[in-house]
Amino acid sequence: MKKTSKKQPTWSDLKRRLADLEPPALIGLIQDLYASSKNNQAFLNARFALAAR
């Protein structure tokens, strides 16, 4: 039996989908990512130059 291989999504695929989102949907997505892990929080805080005060 032959194994069927499905193409893995690429950055280009995701980028096209993200381009279709309205700003509130993008903010919601980032909020979900932020809430999902401490690593994501650290990355986003660093990416946007947010520091503990």
C-alpha distance matrix in Angstrom:
0.0 3.8 6.5 9.3 12.6 15.7 18.9 21.3 24.7 27.4 31.2 31.7 29.7 31.7 34.9 34.6 34.3 37.2 39.3 39.2 40.6 44.3 46.3 46.5 42.7 42.4 45.1 43.3 40.1 42.1 43.9 40.6 39.5 42.9 43.0 39.5 40.5 43.4 41.6 41.2 44.9 45.9 43.9 45.4 48.8 48.7 47.2 50.0 52.7 53.5 55.5 56.8 60.4
3.8 0.0 3.8 6.3 9.3 12.6 15.5 18.1 21.6 24.1 27.8 28.3 26.4 28.6 31.7 31.4 31.3 34.2 36.2 36.2 37.8 41.6 43.5 44.0 40.2 39.8 42.6 41.0 37.7 39.6 41.6 38.6 37.2 40.7 41.0 37.7 38.6 41.5 39.4 38.9 42.6 43.6 41.4 42.8 46.3 46.1 44.4 47.2 49.9 50.9 53.0 54.5 58.1
6.5 3.8 0.0 3.8 6.2 9.6 12.6 14.8 18.4 21.0 24.7 25.4 23.5 25.5 28.6 28.6 28.3 31.1 33.3 33.4 34.8 38.5 40.4 40.7 37.0 36.4 39.1 37.5 34.2 36.0 38.0 35.0 33.6 37.0 37.3 34.0 34.9 37.7 35.7 35.2 38.9 39.9 37.7 39.1 42.6 42.4 40.8 43.6 46.3 47.2 49.3 50.8 54.4
9.3 6.3 3.8 0.0 3.8 6.5 9.8 12.4 15.6 18.4 22.1 22.5 20.4 22.5 25.7 25.3 25.0 28.0 30.0 30.0 31.5 35.3 37.3 37.7 34.0 33.6 36.4 34.9 31.6 33.6 35.8 32.8 31.6 35.2 35.6 32.4 33.6 36.6 34.5 33.6 37.3 38.5 36.2 37.3 40.9 40.8 38.9 41.6 44.4 45.4 47.7 49.3 52.8
12.6 9.3 6.2 3.8 0.0 3.7 6.4 8.9 12.3 14.9 18.6 19.2 17.3 19.4 22.5 22.4 22.4 25.2 27.2 27.6 29.1 32.8 34.6 35.3 31.6 30.9 33.7 32.5 29.0 30.8 33.1 30.3 28.8 32.4 33.1 29.9 31.0 33.8 31.6 30.6 34.4 35.3 32.9 34.0 37.6 37.4 35.5 38.2 41.0 42.1 44.4 46.1 49.7
15.7 12.6 9.6 6.5 3.7 0.0 3.8 6.2 9.2 12.1 15.8 16.2 14.0 16.0 19.2 19.0 18.8 21.6 23.7 23.9 25.4 29.1 31.0 31.7 28.0 27.3 30.3 29.0 25.6 27.6 30.0 27.2 25.9 29.6 30.3 27.4 28.7 31.6 29.5 28.2 31.8 33.0 30.5 31.3 35.0 35.0 32.9 35.4 38.4 39.4 41.9 43.7 47.1
18.9 15.5 12.6 9.8 6.4 3.8 0.0 3.8 6.4 8.7 12.5 12.8 11.0 13.3 16.2 16.2 16.5 19.2 21.1 21.7 23.4 27.1 28.9 29.9 26.4 25.3 28.4 27.6 24.1 25.8 28.5 26.1 24.5 28.1 29.3 26.5 27.6 30.4 28.0 26.5 30.1 31.2 28.4 29.1 32.8 32.6 30.3 32.8 35.8 37.1 39.7 41.7 45.1
21.3 18.1 14.8 12.4 8.9 6.2 3.8 0.0 3.8 6.4 10.0 11.3 9.6 11.0 14.2 14.9 14.9 17.0 19.4 20.3 21.5 25.2 26.6 27.5 24.0 22.7 25.5 24.7 21.1 22.5 25.2 22.9 21.0 24.5 25.8 23.0 24.0 26.6 24.2 22.8 26.4 27.4 24.7 25.5 29.2 29.0 26.8 29.4 32.4 33.6 36.0 38.0 41.4
24.7 21.6 18.4 15.6 12.3 9.2 6.4 3.8 0.0 3.8 7.0 8.1 6.0 7.3 10.4 11.2 11.2 13.3 15.6 16.6 17.8 21.5 22.9 24.0 20.6 19.2 22.2 21.6 18.1 19.6 22.5 20.4 18.7 22.2 23.8 21.4 22.6 25.3 22.9 20.9 24.4 25.6 22.7 23.1 26.8 26.7 24.3 26.7 29.8 31.0 33.7 35.8 39.1
27.4 24.1 21.0 18.4 14.9 12.1 8.7 6.4 3.8 0.0 3.8 5.3 5.2 6.5 8.6 10.2 11.2 12.6 14.5 16.3 17.6 21.2 22.2 23.8 20.7 18.8 21.8 21.8 18.3 19.2 22.4 20.9 18.8 22.0 24.1 22.0 22.8 25.0 22.2 20.3 23.7 24.4 21.2 21.6 25.3 24.8 22.2 24.6 27.7 29.3 32.0 34.4 37.7
31.2 27.8 24.7 22.1 18.6 15.8 12.5 10.0 7.0 3.8 0.0 3.8 5.4 5.1 5.9 8.6 10.0 10.3 12.0 14.5 15.6 18.9 19.5 21.4 18.6 16.2 19.1 19.7 16.3 16.7 20.2 19.3 17.0 19.9 22.4 20.7 21.4 23.3 20.5 18.2 21.4 22.0 18.6 18.7 22.4 21.8 18.9 21.2 24.3 26.1 29.0 31.5 34.7
31.7 28.3 25.4 22.5 19.2 16.2 12.8 11.3 8.1 5.3 3.8 0.0 3.8 5.5 5.0 6.2 8.8 9.8 10.5 12.9 14.8 18.2 19.4 21.6 18.9 16.8 20.2 20.9 17.8 18.6 22.2 21.5 19.6 22.6 25.1 23.7 24.7 26.6 24.0 21.5 24.4 25.2 21.7 21.4 25.0 24.5 21.3 23.2 26.5 28.3 31.5 34.2 37.2
29.7 26.4 23.5 20.4 17.3 14.0 11.0 9.6 6.0 5.2 5.4 3.8 0.0 3.8 5.5 5.4 6.6 8.9 10.2 11.6 13.5 17.2 18.8 20.6 17.5 16.1 19.5 19.7 16.5 18.1 21.4 20.2 18.8 22.1 24.2 22.6 24.1 26.5 24.2 21.6 24.6 25.9 22.7 22.2 26.0 25.9 22.9 24.7 28.1 29.5 32.7 35.1 38.1
31.7 28.6 25.5 22.5 19.4 16.0 13.3 11.0 7.3 6.5 5.1 5.5 3.8 0.0 3.8 5.4 5.1 6.2 8.6 10.2 11.2 14.7 15.9 17.5 14.4 12.7 16.0 16.1 12.9 14.3 17.6 16.5 15.2 18.4 20.5 19.2 20.7 23.1 21.0 18.2 21.0 22.5 19.4 18.7 22.5 22.7 19.8 21.4 24.9 26.1 29.3 31.6 34.6
34.9 31.7 28.6 25.7 22.5 19.2 16.2 14.2 10.4 8.6 5.9 5.0 5.5 3.8 0.0 3.8 5.4 5.0 6.1 8.9 10.2 13.4 14.4 16.7 14.2 12.0 15.4 16.4 13.6 14.5 18.1 17.8 16.4 19.2 21.8 20.9 22.3 24.3 22.1 19.0 21.5 22.7 19.4 18.4 21.9 22.0 18.6 20.0 23.5 25.1 28.4 31.0 33.8
34.6 31.4 28.6 25.3 22.4 19.0 16.2 14.9 11.2 10.2 8.6 6.2 5.4 5.4 3.8 0.0 3.8 5.5 5.2 6.8 9.4 12.8 14.7 17.0 14.4 13.1 16.8 17.6 15.2 16.8 20.1 19.7 18.9 21.8 24.1 23.4 25.2 27.4 25.4 22.3 24.6 26.2 22.9 21.7 25.2 25.5 22.1 23.1 26.7 28.2 31.6 34.2 36.8
34.3 31.3 28.3 25.0 22.4 18.8 16.5 14.9 11.2 11.2 10.0 8.8 6.6 5.1 5.4 3.8 0.0 3.8 5.4 5.4 7.1 10.8 13.0 14.6 11.5 10.8 14.5 14.7 12.3 14.5 17.5 16.8 16.5 19.7 21.5 20.8 23.0 25.5 24.0 20.7 23.0 25.0 22.1 20.7 24.2 25.0 21.9 22.7 26.5 27.4 30.8 33.0 35.7
37.2 34.2 31.1 28.0 25.2 21.6 19.2 17.0 13.3 12.6 10.3 9.8 8.9 6.2 5.0 5.5 3.8 0.0 3.8 5.3 5.4 8.7 10.0 11.9 9.3 7.6 11.3 12.1 9.9 11.5 14.8 14.7 14.3 17.0 19.2 19.0 21.1 23.2 21.8 18.3 20.2 22.2 19.3 17.5 20.9 21.8 18.6 19.1 22.9 23.8 27.3 29.6 32.1
39.3 36.2 33.3 30.0 27.2 23.7 21.1 19.4 15.6 14.5 12.0 10.5 10.2 8.6 6.1 5.2 5.4 3.8 0.0 3.8 5.6 8.2 9.9 12.7 10.9 9.5 13.1 14.5 12.9 14.3 17.5 18.0 17.7 20.0 22.5 22.6 24.5 26.4 24.9 21.4 23.0 24.8 21.8 19.7 22.9 23.6 20.1 20.3 24.1 25.3 28.9 31.4 33.7
39.2 36.2 33.4 30.0 27.6 23.9 21.7 20.3 16.6 16.3 14.5 12.9 11.6 10.2 8.9 6.8 5.4 5.3 3.8 0.0 3.8 6.7 9.7 11.8 9.7 9.8 13.4 14.1 13.1 15.3 17.9 18.1 18.5 21.1 23.0 23.2 25.6 27.8 26.7 23.1 24.7 26.9 24.1 21.9 25.1 26.2 23.0 22.9 26.7 27.5 31.1 33.4 35.6
40.6 37.8 34.8 31.5 29.1 25.4 23.4 21.5 17.8 17.6 15.6 14.8 13.5 11.2 10.2 9.4 7.1 5.4 5.6 3.8 0.0 3.8 6.5 8.1 6.0 6.3 9.8 10.5 9.9 12.2 14.5 15.0 15.8 18.1 19.8 20.4 22.9 25.2 24.4 20.7 21.9 24.4 22.0 19.5 22.5 24.1 21.1 20.7 24.5 24.9 28.4 30.4 32.5
44.3 41.6 38.5 35.3 32.8 29.1 27.1 25.2 21.5 21.2 18.9 18.2 17.2 14.7 13.4 12.8 10.8 8.7 8.2 6.7 3.8 0.0 3.8 5.7 5.4 6.5 8.9 10.1 10.9 12.7 14.4 15.7 16.9 18.6 20.3 21.5 24.1 26.0 25.6 21.8 22.4 24.9 22.9 19.9 22.4 24.3 21.4 20.3 24.0 24.1 27.7 29.6 31.4
46.3 43.5 40.4 37.3 34.6 31.0 28.9 26.6 22.9 22.2 19.5 19.4 18.8 15.9 14.4 14.7 13.0 10.0 9.9 9.7 6.5 3.8 0.0 3.8 5.4 5.0 6.2 8.6 9.8 10.6 12.2 14.2 15.3 16.3 18.3 20.0 22.2 23.7 23.5 19.7 19.8 22.2 20.4 17.1 19.3 21.2 18.5 17.0 20.6 20.6 24.2 26.1 27.7
46.5 44.0 40.7 37.7 35.3 31.7 29.9 27.5 24.0 23.8 21.4 21.6 20.6 17.5 16.7 17.0 14.6 11.9 12.7 11.8 8.1 5.7 3.8 0.0 3.8 5.4 5.1 6.2 8.6 9.9 10.4 12.3 14.3 15.1 16.4 18.4 21.0 22.7 23.0 19.3 19.1 22.0 20.7 17.4 19.4 21.9 19.7 18.2 21.6 20.9 24.3 25.6 27.2
42.7 40.2 37.0 34.0 31.6 28.0 26.4 24.0 20.6 20.7 18.6 18.9 17.5 14.4 14.2 14.4 11.5 9.3 10.9 9.7 6.0 5.4 5.4 3.8 0.0 3.8 5.4 5.0 6.2 8.7 9.7 10.5 12.4 14.1 15.3 16.5 19.4 21.6 21.7 18.0 18.5 21.5 19.9 17.0 19.7 22.0 19.7 18.8 22.4 22.0 25.3 26.7 28.7
42.4 39.8 36.4 33.6 30.9 27.3 25.3 22.7 19.2 18.8 16.2 16.8 16.1 12.7 12.0 13.1 10.8 7.6 9.5 9.8 6.3 6.5 5.0 5.4 3.8 0.0 3.8 5.4 5.0 6.3 8.5 9.9 10.6 12.2 14.2 15.4 17.7 19.6 19.2 15.4 16.0 18.7 16.7 13.8 16.6 18.6 16.1 15.4 19.2 19.0 22.5 24.2 26.4
45.1 42.6 39.1 36.4 33.7 30.3 28.4 25.5 22.2 21.8 19.1 20.2 19.5 16.0 15.4 16.8 14.5 11.3 13.1 13.4 9.8 8.9 6.2 5.1 5.4 3.8 0.0 3.8 5.4 5.1 6.0 8.6 9.9 10.3 12.2 14.2 16.4 17.8 18.0 14.3 14.1 17.0 15.7 12.4 14.5 17.1 15.1 13.9 17.3 16.6 19.9 21.3 23.3
43.3 41.0 37.5 34.9 32.5 29.0 27.6 24.7 21.6 21.8 19.7 20.9 19.7 16.1 16.4 17.6 14.7 12.1 14.5 14.1 10.5 10.1 8.6 6.2 5.0 5.4 3.8 0.0 3.8 5.5 5.0 6.2 8.7 9.7 10.5 12.3 15.1 17.2 17.8 14.3 14.3 17.7 16.8 13.9 16.2 19.1 17.4 16.6 19.9 18.8 21.8 22.7 24.9
40.1 37.7 34.2 31.6 29.0 25.6 24.1 21.1 18.1 18.3 16.3 17.8 16.5 12.9 13.6 15.2 12.3 9.9 12.9 13.1 9.9 10.9 9.8 8.6 6.2 5.0 5.4 3.8 0.0 3.8 5.4 5.1 6.3 8.6 10.0 10.7 13.4 15.8 15.7 12.1 13.1 16.2 14.8 12.5 15.5 17.8 16.0 16.0 19.4 18.8 21.7 23.0 25.6
42.1 39.6 36.0 33.6 30.8 27.6 25.8 22.5 19.6 19.2 16.7 18.6 18.1 14.3 14.5 16.8 14.5 11.5 14.3 15.3 12.2 12.7 10.6 9.9 8.7 6.3 5.1 5.5 3.8 0.0 3.8 5.4 5.0 6.0 8.5 9.8 11.7 13.3 13.2 9.4 9.9 12.9 11.5 8.8 11.7 14.1 12.4 12.3 15.7 15.0 18.0 19.4 22.0
43.9 41.6 38.0 35.8 33.1 30.0 28.5 25.2 22.5 22.4 20.2 22.2 21.4 17.6 18.1 20.1 17.5 14.8 17.5 17.9 14.5 14.4 12.2 10.4 9.7 8.5 6.0 5.0 5.4 3.8 0.0 3.8 5.5 5.0 6.2 8.6 10.9 12.5 13.4 10.1 9.6 13.1 12.8 10.2 12.2 15.3 14.4 13.8 16.7 15.2 17.7 18.4 20.9
40.6 38.6 35.0 32.8 30.3 27.2 26.1 22.9 20.4 20.9 19.3 21.5 20.2 16.5 17.8 19.7 16.8 14.7 18.0 18.1 15.0 15.7 14.2 12.3 10.5 9.9 8.6 6.2 5.1 5.4 3.8 0.0 3.8 5.4 5.2 6.1 9.3 12.0 12.9 9.8 10.4 14.0 13.7 11.9 14.3 17.2 16.4 16.6 19.4 18.0 20.3 20.8 23.5
39.5 37.2 33.6 31.6 28.8 25.9 24.5 21.0 18.7 18.8 17.0 19.6 18.8 15.2 16.4 18.9 16.5 14.3 17.7 18.5 15.8 16.9 15.3 14.3 12.4 10.6 9.9 8.7 6.3 5.0 5.5 3.8 0.0 3.8 5.5 5.2 7.2 9.7 9.7 6.4 7.9 11.1 10.4 9.2 12.1 14.4 13.6 14.5 17.3 16.3 18.6 19.5 22.6
42.9 40.7 37.0 35.2 32.4 29.6 28.1 24.5 22.2 22.0 19.9 22.6 22.1 18.4 19.2 21.8 19.7 17.0 20.0 21.1 18.1 18.6 16.3 15.1 14.1 12.2 10.3 9.7 8.6 6.0 5.0 5.4 3.8 0.0 3.8 5.6 6.4 7.6 8.5 5.4 5.0 8.7 8.9 7.3 9.3 12.2 12.2 12.6 14.8 13.3 15.3 15.8 18.9
43.0 41.0 37.3 35.6 33.1 30.3 29.3 25.8 23.8 24.1 22.4 25.1 24.2 20.5 21.8 24.1 21.5 19.2 22.5 23.0 19.8 20.3 18.3 16.4 15.3 14.2 12.2 10.5 10.0 8.5 6.2 5.2 5.5 3.8 0.0 3.8 5.8 7.8 9.9 7.9 7.3 11.0 12.1 10.9 12.4 15.4 15.9 16.1 18.1 16.0 17.5 17.3 20.2
39.5 37.7 34.0 32.4 29.9 27.4 26.5 23.0 21.4 22.0 20.7 23.7 22.6 19.2 20.9 23.4 20.8 19.0 22.6 23.2 20.4 21.5 20.0 18.4 16.5 15.4 14.2 12.3 10.7 9.8 8.6 6.1 5.2 5.6 3.8 0.0 3.8 7.3 8.7 7.2 8.3 11.5 12.2 12.0 14.0 16.4 16.8 17.8 19.8 18.3 19.6 19.6 22.8
40.5 38.6 34.9 33.6 31.0 28.7 27.6 24.0 22.6 22.8 21.4 24.7 24.1 20.7 22.3 25.2 23.0 21.1 24.5 25.6 22.9 24.1 22.2 21.0 19.4 17.7 16.4 15.1 13.4 11.7 10.9 9.3 7.2 6.4 5.8 3.8 0.0 3.8 5.3 5.3 6.5 8.8 10.0 10.9 12.4 14.4 15.4 16.8 18.3 16.8 17.7 17.6 21.0
43.4 41.5 37.7 36.6 33.8 31.6 30.4 26.6 25.3 25.0 23.3 26.6 26.5 23.1 24.3 27.4 25.5 23.2 26.4 27.8 25.2 26.0 23.7 22.7 21.6 19.6 17.8 17.2 15.8 13.3 12.5 12.0 9.7 7.6 7.8 7.3 3.8 0.0 3.8 5.4 4.9 6.1 8.6 9.9 10.4 12.2 14.0 15.4 16.1 14.5 14.7 14.5 18.0
41.6 39.4 35.7 34.5 31.6 29.5 28.0 24.2 22.9 22.2 20.5 24.0 24.2 21.0 22.1 25.4 24.0 21.8 24.9 26.7 24.4 25.6 23.5 23.0 21.7 19.2 18.0 17.8 15.7 13.2 13.4 12.9 9.7 8.5 9.9 8.7 5.3 3.8 0.0 3.8 5.4 5.1 6.1 8.6 9.8 10.6 12.0 14.3 15.1 14.4 15.0 15.6 19.3
41.2 38.9 35.2 33.6 30.6 28.2 26.5 22.8 20.9 20.3 18.2 21.5 21.6 18.2 19.0 22.3 20.7 18.3 21.4 23.1 20.7 21.8 19.7 19.3 18.0 15.4 14.3 14.3 12.1 9.4 10.1 9.8 6.4 5.4 7.9 7.2 5.3 5.4 3.8 0.0 3.8 5.4 5.1 6.1 8.4 9.8 10.3 12.2 13.9 13.2 14.7 15.7 19.3
44.9 42.6 38.9 37.3 34.4 31.8 30.1 26.4 24.4 23.7 21.4 24.4 24.6 21.0 21.5 24.6 23.0 20.2 23.0 24.7 21.9 22.4 19.8 19.1 18.5 16.0 14.1 14.3 13.1 9.9 9.6 10.4 7.9 5.0 7.3 8.3 6.5 4.9 5.4 3.8 0.0 3.8 5.5 5.3 6.0 8.5 9.8 10.7 11.9 10.4 11.6 12.2 15.7
45.9 43.6 39.9 38.5 35.3 33.0 31.2 27.4 25.6 24.4 22.0 25.2 25.9 22.5 22.7 26.2 25.0 22.2 24.8 26.9 24.4 24.9 22.2 22.0 21.5 18.7 17.0 17.7 16.2 12.9 13.1 14.0 11.1 8.7 11.0 11.5 8.8 6.1 5.1 5.4 3.8 0.0 3.8 5.6 5.2 6.1 8.5 10.1 10.3 9.4 9.9 11.0 14.7
43.9 41.4 37.7 36.2 32.9 30.5 28.4 24.7 22.7 21.2 18.6 21.7 22.7 19.4 19.4 22.9 22.1 19.3 21.8 24.1 22.0 22.9 20.4 20.7 19.9 16.7 15.7 16.8 14.8 11.5 12.8 13.7 10.4 8.9 12.1 12.2 10.0 8.6 6.1 5.1 5.5 3.8 0.0 3.8 5.5 5.2 5.9 8.6 9.7 10.0 11.6 13.6 17.1
45.4 42.8 39.1 37.3 34.0 31.3 29.1 25.5 23.1 21.6 18.7 21.4 22.2 18.7 18.4 21.7 20.7 17.5 19.7 21.9 19.5 19.9 17.1 17.4 17.0 13.8 12.4 13.9 12.5 8.8 10.2 11.9 9.2 7.3 10.9 12.0 10.9 9.9 8.6 6.1 5.3 5.6 3.8 0.0 3.8 5.4 4.9 6.1 8.3 8.2 10.7 12.9 16.1
48.8 46.3 42.6 40.9 37.6 35.0 32.8 29.2 26.8 25.3 22.4 25.0 26.0 22.5 21.9 25.2 24.2 20.9 22.9 25.1 22.5 22.4 19.3 19.4 19.7 16.6 14.5 16.2 15.5 11.7 12.2 14.3 12.1 9.3 12.4 14.0 12.4 10.4 9.8 8.4 6.0 5.2 5.5 3.8 0.0 3.8 5.6 5.5 5.9 4.8 7.0 9.2 12.4
48.7 46.1 42.4 40.8 37.4 35.0 32.6 29.0 26.7 24.8 21.8 24.5 25.9 22.7 22.0 25.5 25.0 21.8 23.6 26.2 24.1 24.3 21.2 21.9 22.0 18.6 17.1 19.1 17.8 14.1 15.3 17.2 14.4 12.2 15.4 16.4 14.4 12.2 10.6 9.8 8.5 6.1 5.2 5.4 3.8 0.0 3.8 5.5 4.9 6.0 7.6 10.6 13.7
47.2 44.4 40.8 38.9 35.5 32.9 30.3 26.8 24.3 22.2 18.9 21.3 22.9 19.8 18.6 22.1 21.9 18.6 20.1 23.0 21.1 21.4 18.5 19.7 19.7 16.1 15.1 17.4 16.0 12.4 14.4 16.4 13.6 12.2 15.9 16.8 15.4 14.0 12.0 10.3 9.8 8.5 5.9 4.9 5.6 3.8 0.0 3.8 5.6 7.8 10.5 13.7 16.5
50.0 47.2 43.6 41.6 38.2 35.4 32.8 29.4 26.7 24.6 21.2 23.2 24.7 21.4 20.0 23.1 22.7 19.1 20.3 22.9 20.7 20.3 17.0 18.2 18.8 15.4 13.9 16.6 16.0 12.3 13.8 16.6 14.5 12.6 16.1 17.8 16.8 15.4 14.3 12.2 10.7 10.1 8.6 6.1 5.5 5.5 3.8 0.0 3.8 5.6 9.1 12.4 14.6
52.7 49.9 46.3 44.4 41.0 38.4 35.8 32.4 29.8 27.7 24.3 26.5 28.1 24.9 23.5 26.7 26.5 22.9 24.1 26.7 24.5 24.0 20.6 21.6 22.4 19.2 17.3 19.9 19.4 15.7 16.7 19.4 17.3 14.8 18.1 19.8 18.3 16.1 15.1 13.9 11.9 10.3 9.7 8.3 5.9 4.9 5.6 3.8 0.0 3.8 6.3 10.0 12.0
53.5 50.9 47.2 45.4 42.1 39.4 37.1 33.6 31.0 29.3 26.1 28.3 29.5 26.1 25.1 28.2 27.4 23.8 25.3 27.5 24.9 24.1 20.6 20.9 22.0 19.0 16.6 18.8 18.8 15.0 15.2 18.0 16.3 13.3 16.0 18.3 16.8 14.5 14.4 13.2 10.4 9.4 10.0 8.2 4.8 6.0 7.8 5.6 3.8 0.0 3.8 6.9 9.0
55.5 53.0 49.3 47.7 44.4 41.9 39.7 36.0 33.7 32.0 29.0 31.5 32.7 29.3 28.4 31.6 30.8 27.3 28.9 31.1 28.4 27.7 24.2 24.3 25.3 22.5 19.9 21.8 21.7 18.0 17.7 20.3 18.6 15.3 17.5 19.6 17.7 14.7 15.0 14.7 11.6 9.9 11.6 10.7 7.0 7.6 10.5 9.1 6.3 3.8 0.0 3.8 6.2
56.8 54.5 50.8 49.3 46.1 43.7 41.7 38.0 35.8 34.4 31.5 34.2 35.1 31.6 31.0 34.2 33.0 29.6 31.4 33.4 30.4 29.6 26.1 25.6 26.7 24.2 21.3 22.7 23.0 19.4 18.4 20.8 19.5 15.8 17.3 19.6 17.6 14.5 15.6 15.7 12.2 11.0 13.6 12.9 9.2 10.6 13.7 12.4 10.0 6.9 3.8 0.0 3.8
60.4 58.1 54.4 52.8 49.7 47.1 45.1 41.4 39.1 37.7 34.7 37.2 38.1 34.6 33.8 36.8 35.7 32.1 33.7 35.6 32.5 31.4 27.7 27.2 28.7 26.4 23.3 24.9 25.6 22.0 20.9 23.5 22.6 18.9 20.2 22.8 21.0 18.0 19.3 19.3 15.7 14.7 17.1 16.1 12.4 13.7 16.5 14.6 12.0 9.0 6.2 3.8 0.0
